[in-house]
Amino acid sequence: MDRLTFFFIVEPPKYQLMACYLAASIREAFGTQVAMIGYCPAHRMAEVDPDVVTTLGRMGCDVRPMETEGVFDPPYPHGNKMLAALQPRDGEYGCFLDSDILFLRPNDTANLIHEGRVSLTPAASMGWAGQDVWTLIYDTVGLPMPDERIRLMNQNKGKDRMPYFSSGLFVFPEQHRNADGLRFPEVWIQVAATIDAEPTIPAKRPYLDQMTLPLAIRKAGLDWYILPKEQHYILGGRKRGEPLPQDREIFTVHYRNWEIVKEHGLSRRAKDMLQRHAGVRRLAQLGKQSEAAE
């Protein structure tokens, strides 16, 4: 059984390309001690570039279909990460990653895995509602409000806030089941459906996944573990234009778009990693390799 499985979305057009660089960075940071799986909405599998499947395959990463149509009404693309988490895996722990992430230096699974907990980082900010909305959210699901308060990623002043986390990187025990026999992702889907059906709760598109995450963790009989910022450093947004900190090691960056990768001088590093682990610097090279082999 694999100790940790990284999984992410492989969807055309842009997520499939980002996924290749992400997979290369995982191999660079963790070697072959971890497993990788890419998920694509089933109705879009035929659109995935065959070169992407080949590239990911060279790095030991399968691309698997998952059913997404009709799960959320109205449709909710952000919910694909919830559905990816829901898929069956044999590993001990699963780590979902947004596709626009790169690991930058050697890492250890022990930095991410914490028994009985979901490891994650605070959200960058919460601008979609005031703090009073949490009373309604918790009441809707029938859970007590947590006593803990946290500081959001980009919060430099003011009072600490209700627990609210990024869903761009989270690690959870795959085989844990709560008192009702449900895995964490199963609970998350149920909580999301309950919140989605409550018309008085605002901003459910696109924030449904993040607003329900802390509730799902507790309802699943788990707790949260807040990772150091260095394990999920968010670029862009308010921080766009700021260089990476030089006073500490940044293990992982969440870059949002490739222009930000270029701005930080990380494009060459990403291509170097792809070269080392898949044998190409860009996907167009695969076609040329195939032609040369004929």
Secondary structure, 3 states (H helix, E strand, C coil): CCCEEEEEECCCCHHHHHHHHHHHHHHHHHCCCCEEEEEEEHHHHHHCCHHHHHHHHHCCEEEEEECCCCCCCCCCHHHHHHHHHHCCCCCCEEEEECCCEEECCCCCHHHCCCCCEEEECECCCCCCCCCCHHHHHHHHHCCCCCCCCECCCCCCCCCCECCCECCCEEEEECCCCCCCCCCHHHHHHHHHHHHHCCCCCCCHHHHHHHHHHHHHHHHCCCEEEECCHHHCEECCHHHCCCCCCCCCCCCEEECCCHHHHHHCCCHHHHHHHHHHHHCCCCCHHHHHHHHHHC
